[in-house]
Amino acid sequence: MYNSTFARQSSGRLNQYLLKEIMEATPKQLIIKVYDIAIVSCKKQDFMRANNAIQVLINSLRFEGEGVKEISTGLLRLYLFCQEQTRKKNFELATRILSELRDTWLKVL
């Protein structure tokens, strides 16, 4: 889920700290971190980084089991919509949706 090349390319304590934090994070914590990256990237109107973060969220979806399949399908639709909005440079709407989803994840955790 995380490309550790970033941490290796740049030296410094911050990158080592981030790498350690990410490597020790639970899967739920990693999802929140990906949401954070997507939201910040949308706020900065960084299409590539926002799109990549949303793609990571899409790739993390699981479709096994009836209840899980319904939730994952709904999330997939929202993520694809957010990607479409970032392509259209409608970063504000994508930010709002991703922020609400992140807040929901925090309540679940």
C-alpha positions, 0 to 999 in steps of 0.5 A, a space after each residue: 500500500 505504501 511505496 517505501 521508495 519515497 522514504 529511501 529517496 529522501 534522507 532525514 529524520 522526518 522520512 525515517 519517522 514516517 516510514 517507521 510509523 507506516 510500517 507499524 500501522 494497522 491496516 485501519 490506520 493505513 486507510 486513514 493515512 491514505 484518506 489524509 493523503 487524498 484529502 490534502 492532495 485535493 486541497 492542493 489540487 494535485 491531481 496525480 497524487 489525489 488520483 493515486 491515493 484514491 486508487 489505493 483506496 479502490 485497490 484495498 476494497 474486498 468483495 467477499 461476502 454479501 454484506 462486504 460486497 454491498 459496502 465495497 460496491 458503494 465505496 467503489 462508486 464513490 471513489 470512482 466519482 471522486 476520481 472523475 471529479 478530480 479529473 474535472 478539477 472539481 477538487 472541492 467536491 472530492 475533498 468533501 466526499 473523502 473527508 466525510 468518508 474519513 470521518 466515518 472510518 474514524 467513528 468505526 475504528 
